[in-house]
């Protein structure tokens, strides 16, 4: 049964494909053209904006003074207070929506 069905169906091969297929296949198989780029000048041009951005960032956001930072215990307490305040606000909103 299988051989009779296979004999009746047409099999398309690459040789019988449309011209557009052959053109697309040839374009896909072509090697990429070599790019003409001067690497040293390209490296210099890419470093310059990065240098400007990093110096501007340091001026805008200086490193915080470690003496001004709270200790780990105070930071944890502040975090708990913030969490409790957020939960309380959410509960108030939920109760207000039910009412």
C-alpha positions in Angstrom: 0.0 0.0 0.0 2.8 2.4 0.9 4.7 1.9 -2.3 1.6 2.5 -4.4 0.9 5.8 -2.6 4.6 6.9 -3.0 4.5 6.1 -6.7 1.4 8.4 -7.2 2.8 11.5 -5.3 5.1 13.9 -6.9 8.4 14.6 -5.2 9.9 18.0 -5.6 13.6 18.3 -5.6 15.9 21.3 -5.6 16.4 21.0 -9.3 12.6 21.3 -9.9 12.2 24.3 -7.5 11.2 27.8 -8.6 13.8 30.3 -9.7 13.2 32.5 -6.7 14.2 29.6 -4.5 17.5 29.2 -6.3 18.2 33.0 -6.1 17.5 33.0 -2.4 19.6 29.9 -1.8 22.5 31.4 -3.8 22.2 34.7 -1.8 22.2 32.8 1.5 25.2 30.7 0.6 27.3 33.7 -0.5 30.2 34.6 1.8 29.8 37.8 3.7 31.7 40.8 2.3 34.6 42.0 4.3 33.9 45.1 6.3 36.4 48.0 5.9 36.8 49.3 9.4 39.9 50.9 11.0 40.0 49.1 14.3 42.1 51.7 16.2 39.9 54.6 15.3 36.8 52.6 16.1 38.2 51.7 19.5 39.0 55.3 20.2 35.6 56.5 19.2 33.8 54.0 21.4 35.9 54.8 24.4 35.4 58.5 24.3 31.6 58.5 25.1 32.1 55.9 27.8 34.7 58.0 29.5 32.4 61.1 29.4 29.5 59.1 30.7 31.4 57.6 33.6 32.9 61.0 34.6 29.5 62.7 34.4 28.0 59.8 36.5 30.6 60.2 39.2 29.9 64.0 39.4 26.1 63.5 39.5 26.1 60.5 41.9 29.1 60.7 44.1 29.9 57.7 46.4 28.1 58.0 49.7 30.2 58.5 52.8 30.2 55.3 54.8 29.9 57.3 58.0 26.5 58.7 56.9 25.1 55.2 56.3 23.0 53.5 59.0 24.3 50.4 60.6 22.8 47.0 59.7 20.4 46.9 62.7 19.0 50.4 62.0 18.7 49.5 58.3 16.7 46.3 59.2 14.4 48.3 61.5 13.8 50.9 58.8 13.0 48.1 56.4 10.5 46.6 58.8 8.9 50.0 59.4 8.5 50.6 55.7 7.0 47.1 55.2 4.6 47.6 58.0 3.5 51.0 56.7 3.0 49.5 53.2 0.9 46.7 54.6 -1.2 49.0 56.7 -1.9 51.3 53.7 -2.9 48.2 51.6 -5.3 47.1 54.4 -6.8 50.6 54.6 -7.4 50.6 50.9 -8.9 47.1 50.9 -11.3 48.1 53.8 -12.2 51.3 52.0 -13.1 49.4 48.8 -15.3 47.0 50.6 -17.2 49.8 52.3 
